[in-house]
Amino acid sequence: MKNTAKNTIRRSIALPNDLVEELRTIAPPELRDNFNRLVTFILVDFTRRQKKYQFETAMAEMANDPAIREICSVLSEEFTRAENDGL
């Protein structure tokens, strides 16, 4: 049996009862009765969405950077020439 105690951090938090009841109402059935699993699921999803947002923000910033746009333009021209050389 794998010992997960080393990989677990316990935290005590206070949540409004209304929020907990609402979470249980909208949670997938398999998570409604296991609050630890529900909170873990929510935090994993939040982390995934934040990473995606940060990546998209960084890409948008790069797309608006004049220096990067110039490099992309040069690379595009080079690839276009290579595509058209008959290989």
Backbone torsions as a table, in degrees:
resi	resn	phi	psi	omega
1	MET	NA	135.4	-178.3
2	LYS	-78.8	133.2	178.1
3	ASN	-88.0	108.1	-178.8
4	THR	-94.1	-3.5	-178.8
5	ALA	-60.2	-34.2	179.4
6	LYS	-67.8	-25.5	-176.8
7	ASN	-100.9	12.1	-176.2
8	THR	-119.6	135.7	174.4
9	ILE	-115.0	127.1	179.2
10	ARG	-95.5	135.2	177.6
11	ARG	-134.4	142.6	175.3
12	SER	-106.2	127.2	-179.8
13	ILE	-131.0	154.1	176.3
14	ALA	-109.1	126.6	-179.3
15	LEU	-125.8	145.0	175.3
16	PRO	-62.2	137.9	-179.3
17	ASN	-56.7	-40.3	-180.0
18	ASP	-59.6	-39.9	179.0
19	LEU	-65.2	-45.0	-179.9
20	VAL	-61.3	-43.6	179.5
21	GLU	-65.1	-40.1	177.9
22	GLU	-64.5	-42.1	177.3
23	LEU	-59.0	-45.4	-179.6
24	ARG	-64.7	-31.0	-179.8
25	THR	-69.9	-40.1	-175.5
26	ILE	-97.2	-7.6	-178.1
27	ALA	-68.7	151.7	173.0
28	PRO	-57.3	144.9	-176.0
29	PRO	-52.2	-37.1	-177.4
30	GLU	-71.2	-11.5	-179.2
31	LEU	-109.1	-9.1	-173.5
32	ARG	-61.6	-35.9	-175.1
33	ASP	-98.6	2.9	178.9
34	ASN	-126.4	92.0	-173.7
35	PHE	-63.9	-35.3	177.2
36	ASN	-60.5	-46.6	178.9
37	ARG	-64.8	-38.4	179.4
38	LEU	-63.4	-47.5	179.7
39	VAL	-64.6	-41.3	177.7
40	THR	-61.1	-45.3	178.2
41	PHE	-57.8	-46.8	-179.3
42	ILE	-62.9	-43.7	-178.8
43	LEU	-69.1	-37.5	176.4
44	VAL	-63.8	-43.6	178.8
45	ASP	-64.1	-42.9	178.2
46	PHE	-60.7	-44.5	179.9
47	THR	-61.7	-44.5	178.7
48	ARG	-60.8	-45.1	-179.1
49	ARG	-67.1	-37.3	178.7
50	GLN	-66.0	-42.5	178.1
51	LYS	-62.6	-42.0	178.4
52	LYS	-62.8	-44.8	179.0
53	TYR	-61.5	-44.8	180.0
54	GLN	-63.2	-40.3	177.9
55	PHE	-64.1	-47.0	-179.7
56	GLU	-62.7	-37.9	177.7
57	THR	-64.9	-44.4	179.2
58	ALA	-63.4	-40.3	178.9
59	MET	-65.5	-40.0	179.0
60	ALA	-65.2	-39.6	177.4
61	GLU	-64.1	-41.8	178.2
62	MET	-63.8	-39.4	-178.6
63	ALA	-65.1	-25.0	179.6
64	ASN	-95.3	-1.8	-179.1
65	ASP	-81.2	118.5	-177.9
66	PRO	-57.9	-37.5	-179.7
67	ALA	-65.4	-43.3	179.8
68	ILE	-68.6	-39.0	178.1
69	ARG	-61.7	-37.9	178.3
70	GLU	-65.1	-45.5	179.4
71	ILE	-61.5	-43.4	179.3
72	CYS	-62.5	-38.2	179.0
73	SER	-64.3	-45.1	179.0
74	VAL	-61.8	-46.4	179.9
75	LEU	-62.3	-40.1	179.1
76	SER	-62.2	-43.3	177.9
77	GLU	-61.8	-43.0	-179.6
78	GLU	-64.2	-42.3	179.0
79	PHE	-67.3	-37.3	178.5
80	THR	-62.3	-43.4	177.3
81	ARG	-61.7	-41.8	-179.3
82	ALA	-66.2	-38.5	177.9
83	GLU	-64.0	-33.0	-174.6
84	ASN	-92.1	3.7	-175.9
85	ASP	-85.5	1.6	173.2
86	GLY	89.9	10.7	178.8
87	LEU	-71.9	NA	NA
